[in-house]
Amino acid sequence: MSDNNIKSNDSKKSGFVQRLISGIVLVAILLVIIILGGPTLLVSMGIISIIGMWELYKVFNVHKKIAGIFGYIFCALYYANLQFGFLRETYLLFVIFLIVELAIFVFSYPNYKTEQIMAVFFGLFYVAVMISFIYQTRCLPNNGAFVVWLIFCCSWGADTCAYCVGMLFGKHKMSPKLSPKKSVEGAIGGIVGAALIAAIYLIIVRNFMNIVWLDIVILSAIVAVGAFISIIGDLAASAIKRFYDIKDYGKLIPGHGGILDRFDSVIITAPIIYLLSFYFV
């Protein structure tokens, strides 16, 4: 074996170990934060949202500009409103934000491109609002402390299962141009695997949740739906990166990239788990 091959193998092993360790640390931190819940979880999700918005805004070069700064401000206001409820009609906050962004666009013309202003508004909703459903799910009156973990079953659980099944059995490319390594078999494995992980988890905690077997079946089915939708979230985040020719959104999490690289599927599954659990459980 040549020296180059040895170095390449050592580099891959080092990258895997780094990714594994940082993943374990990330899960441990989230475990503590979500168990604590309340203001700790709210503030943590707010900070994660602002970092994620920074990463997305950086793609459009508005992360340090006044339009982007107002995005961070309104993110903080949104999370403060979740806690204190000073504005009952939350949608009005986004109406005001849009007016502010349009005013910046108009009065600083031609400093911003249209897509930059649109990206700032999109970033607040796509990152901050979607991630906030982790907190909102945790706050559900009926077993929110347990249901919240289903978000990660159908996002990270699906990712892991899809990777394993895809490596072993993947033959049919799901989206060759966008993500050539992802297969139809991997996607199916991810959906089924996420549902099974959720079922095992729910069986373990069913006495604490005071649920019956039918509830376990319903919640597992909800996770399967969430896992299917998580594929869209993953590919959508990849599509943005492909269009703007970037590998990762950031470098905050060693071996994983940035917040958006690790939370791309969580972002889209959190509202789904919240809504389906709220209405069907």
C-alpha positions as CSV (number, residue, x, y, z in Angstrom):
1,M,0.0,0.0,0.0
2,S,1.4,3.4,-1.0
3,D,2.0,6.2,1.5
4,N,-0.8,8.2,-0.1
5,N,-3.3,5.5,0.4
6,I,-2.2,5.1,4.1
7,K,-2.5,8.8,4.6
8,S,-5.9,8.8,3.0
9,N,-7.1,5.9,5.2
10,D,-5.7,7.6,8.3
11,S,-7.5,10.9,7.3
12,K,-10.8,9.0,6.9
13,K,-10.5,7.3,10.3
14,S,-9.6,10.6,11.9
15,G,-12.6,12.3,10.3
16,F,-14.9,9.5,11.4
17,V,-13.6,9.7,15.0
18,Q,-14.0,13.5,15.0
19,R,-17.5,13.2,13.7
20,L,-18.5,10.5,16.2
21,I,-17.1,12.4,19.2
22,S,-18.7,15.7,18.2
23,G,-22.0,13.9,17.5
24,I,-22.0,12.3,21.0
25,V,-21.2,15.7,22.6
26,L,-24.0,17.3,20.6
27,V,-26.5,14.7,21.7
28,A,-25.4,14.9,25.3
29,I,-25.9,18.7,25.3
30,L,-29.3,18.5,23.7
31,L,-30.3,15.8,26.1
32,V,-29.6,18.1,29.1
33,I,-31.2,21.1,27.5
34,I,-34.4,19.3,26.4
35,I,-34.8,17.6,29.7
36,L,-34.5,20.9,31.5
37,G,-37.0,22.5,29.1
38,G,-38.6,25.8,30.0
39,P,-36.5,29.0,29.6
40,T,-33.3,27.0,29.2
41,L,-34.6,25.3,26.1
42,L,-36.2,28.5,24.8
43,V,-33.0,30.5,25.0
44,S,-31.0,27.6,23.6
45,M,-33.2,27.3,20.6
46,G,-33.1,31.1,20.1
47,I,-29.3,31.0,20.1
48,I,-29.2,28.0,17.7
49,S,-31.7,29.9,15.5
50,I,-29.6,33.0,15.3
51,I,-26.4,31.0,14.5
52,G,-28.4,29.1,11.8
53,M,-29.7,32.4,10.4
54,W,-26.1,33.8,10.4
55,E,-25.0,30.7,8.3
56,L,-27.8,31.1,5.8
57,Y,-27.4,34.9,5.6
58,K,-23.7,34.4,4.9
59,V,-24.6,32.5,1.8
60,F,-26.4,35.6,0.5
61,N,-23.8,38.0,2.0
62,V,-26.3,39.8,4.3
63,H,-25.0,38.3,7.6
64,K,-23.3,41.6,8.6
65,K,-25.6,44.0,6.9
66,I,-28.4,46.0,8.4
67,A,-31.1,43.8,6.7
68,G,-29.6,40.7,8.3
69,I,-29.1,42.4,11.7
70,F,-32.9,43.1,11.8
71,G,-33.4,39.4,11.1
72,Y,-31.5,38.6,14.3
73,I,-33.5,41.2,16.2
74,F,-36.8,39.9,15.1
75,C,-35.7,36.3,15.8
76,A,-35.0,37.4,19.4
77,L,-38.5,39.2,19.5
78,Y,-40.2,36.0,18.2
79,Y,-38.7,33.9,20.9
80,A,-39.4,36.5,23.6
81,N,-43.0,36.5,22.4
82,L,-43.2,32.7,22.8
83,Q,-42.2,33.2,26.4
84,F,-44.1,36.3,27.4
85,G,-46.9,36.5,24.8
86,F,-46.9,40.2,24.4
87,L,-48.3,39.9,20.9
88,R,-51.2,37.4,20.6
89,E,-51.3,37.5,16.8
90,T,-47.8,36.3,16.1
91,Y,-48.2,36.7,12.4
92,L,-48.2,40.5,12.9
93,L,-44.5,40.2,13.9
94,F,-43.7,38.9,10.5
95,V,-45.8,41.6,8.8
96,I,-43.8,44.2,10.7
97,F,-40.6,42.5,9.8
98,L,-41.5,42.4,6.1
99,I,-42.3,46.1,6.2
100,V,-39.0,46.8,7.8
101,E,-37.1,44.8,5.3
102,L,-38.9,46.4,2.4
103,A,-38.1,49.9,3.9
104,I,-34.4,48.9,4.1
105,F,-34.6,47.7,0.5
106,V,-36.2,50.9,-0.8
107,F,-34.3,53.5,1.2
108,S,-30.9,52.0,0.7
109,Y,-31.5,51.2,-3.0
110,P,-29.5,49.8,-4.9
111,N,-27.4,48.3,-2.0
112,Y,-29.4,45.1,-1.9
113,K,-30.5,42.6,-4.5
114,T,-34.1,41.5,-4.4
115,E,-33.1,37.9,-3.5
116,Q,-31.1,39.2,-0.5
117,I,-34.1,40.8,1.1
118,M,-36.2,37.7,0.3
119,A,-33.5,35.5,1.8
120,V,-33.5,37.5,5.1
121,F,-37.3,37.1,5.4
122,F,-37.1,33.5,4.4
123,G,-34.3,32.8,6.9
124,L,-36.3,34.0,9.9
125,F,-39.2,31.7,9.1
126,Y,-37.1,28.7,7.8
127,V,-34.7,28.7,10.6
128,A,-36.1,30.5,13.7
129,V,-39.8,29.6,13.5
130,M,-39.3,26.0,12.4
131,I,-36.7,25.2,15.1
132,S,-38.9,26.8,17.7
133,F,-41.2,23.9,17.3
134,I,-38.7,21.8,19.3
135,Y,-39.6,24.1,22.3
136,Q,-43.3,24.2,21.4
137,T,-43.4,20.4,21.2
138,R,-41.6,20.1,24.6
139,C,-44.4,22.4,26.0
140,L,-47.3,20.2,24.8
141,P,-49.5,19.5,27.8
142,N,-49.9,15.8,27.0
143,N,-46.5,14.1,27.3
144,G,-44.6,16.9,25.5
145,A,-41.4,15.9,27.5
146,F,-41.5,12.5,25.7
147,V,-43.0,13.4,22.4
148,V,-40.3,15.9,21.7
149,W,-37.7,13.1,21.2
150,L,-39.7,11.8,18.2
151,I,-38.5,14.9,16.3
152,F,-35.0,13.4,16.5
153,C,-36.2,9.9,15.8
154,C,-37.6,10.9,12.5
155,S,-34.7,13.2,11.5
156,W,-31.4,11.9,12.9
157,G,-32.7,8.4,13.3
158,A,-33.9,8.4,9.7
159,D,-30.5,9.8,8.5
160,T,-28.6,7.1,10.3
161,C,-30.8,4.3,9.0
162,A,-30.9,5.7,5.5
163,Y,-27.1,5.8,5.5
164,C,-26.7,2.2,6.7
165,V,-29.3,0.7,4.3
166,G,-28.1,2.8,1.4
167,M,-24.5,1.6,1.9
168,L,-25.6,-2.0,2.0
169,F,-28.5,-2.2,-0.5
170,G,-28.6,1.2,-2.4
171,K,-28.9,0.8,-6.1
172,H,-31.4,3.3,-7.4
173,K,-30.4,6.9,-7.2
174,M,-33.1,9.1,-5.6
175,S,-31.8,12.5,-6.9
176,P,-28.7,11.9,-9.0
177,K,-27.9,15.5,-9.8
178,L,-28.6,16.9,-6.3
179,S,-27.4,14.2,-4.1
180,P,-25.9,11.2,-6.0
181,K,-25.1,9.2,-2.9
182,K,-28.7,9.0,-1.7
183,S,-30.7,6.0,-2.9
184,V,-34.4,5.0,-3.0
185,E,-33.5,2.0,-0.9
186,G,-31.8,4.2,1.7
187,A,-34.8,6.5,1.9
188,I,-37.1,3.5,2.5
189,G,-34.7,2.1,5.1
190,G,-34.6,5.5,6.8
191,I,-38.4,5.8,7.0
192,V,-38.9,2.2,8.3
193,G,-35.9,2.5,10.6
194,A,-37.1,5.8,12.1
195,A,-40.5,4.3,12.8
196,L,-39.0,1.2,14.4
197,I,-36.7,3.4,16.6
198,A,-39.7,5.4,17.6
199,A,-41.7,2.3,18.4
200,I,-38.9,0.9,20.6
201,Y,-38.6,4.2,22.4
202,L,-42.3,4.5,23.0
203,I,-42.5,0.9,24.3
204,I,-39.8,1.8,26.8
205,V,-41.5,4.9,28.0
206,R,-45.2,4.0,27.6
207,N,-45.8,3.5,31.3
208,F,-44.5,7.0,31.9
209,M,-46.6,8.4,29.1
210,N,-49.6,6.4,30.1
211,I,-50.4,5.4,26.5
212,V,-51.9,2.3,25.0
213,W,-50.6,0.2,22.1
214,L,-52.8,2.1,19.6
215,D,-51.0,5.3,20.6
216,I,-47.7,3.7,20.0
217,V,-48.8,2.7,16.5
218,I,-50.2,6.2,15.7
219,L,-47.0,7.9,17.0
220,S,-44.8,5.5,15.1
221,A,-46.8,6.3,11.9
222,I,-46.4,10.0,12.6
223,V,-42.6,9.5,12.9
224,A,-42.7,7.6,9.5
225,V,-44.4,10.6,7.9
226,G,-41.9,12.9,9.6
227,A,-39.0,10.8,8.3
228,F,-40.4,11.0,4.8
229,I,-40.6,14.8,5.0
230,S,-37.1,15.0,6.6
231,I,-35.8,13.8,3.2
232,I,-37.2,17.0,1.6
233,G,-35.6,19.1,4.3
234,D,-32.2,17.4,3.8
235,L,-32.3,17.7,0.0
236,A,-33.6,21.3,0.2
237,A,-30.6,22.4,2.3
238,S,-28.3,20.5,-0.1
239,A,-29.9,22.3,-3.0
240,I,-29.1,25.7,-1.6
241,K,-25.5,24.6,-1.0
242,R,-25.2,23.3,-4.6
243,F,-26.6,26.5,-6.1
244,Y,-24.1,28.6,-4.2
245,D,-21.2,26.1,-4.5
246,I,-20.5,25.7,-0.8
247,K,-19.6,22.4,1.0
248,D,-20.9,23.2,4.5
249,Y,-22.9,26.1,6.0
250,G,-20.4,26.5,8.8
251,K,-17.7,24.8,10.9
252,L,-19.2,25.1,14.4
253,I,-19.7,21.3,14.8
254,P,-16.4,19.4,14.0
255,G,-17.0,16.7,11.4
256,H,-20.6,17.8,10.8
257,G,-20.4,21.4,9.6
258,G,-22.6,24.2,10.8
259,I,-26.0,24.3,12.6
260,L,-27.9,24.1,9.3
261,D,-25.8,21.1,8.2
262,R,-26.8,19.2,11.3
263,F,-30.3,20.5,11.8
264,D,-31.5,20.6,8.1
265,S,-33.8,17.7,8.6
266,V,-34.8,18.7,12.2
267,I,-35.9,22.1,10.9
268,I,-38.6,20.6,8.7
269,T,-39.7,17.7,10.9
270,A,-40.2,19.6,14.2
271,P,-43.4,21.4,13.0
272,I,-44.7,18.2,11.5
273,I,-44.3,16.2,14.8
274,Y,-45.8,19.1,16.7
275,L,-48.9,19.4,14.5
276,L,-49.6,15.7,14.1
277,S,-49.0,15.0,17.7
278,F,-51.2,17.9,18.8
279,Y,-54.1,16.8,16.7
280,F,-53.9,13.0,16.8
281,V,-52.5,12.2,20.3
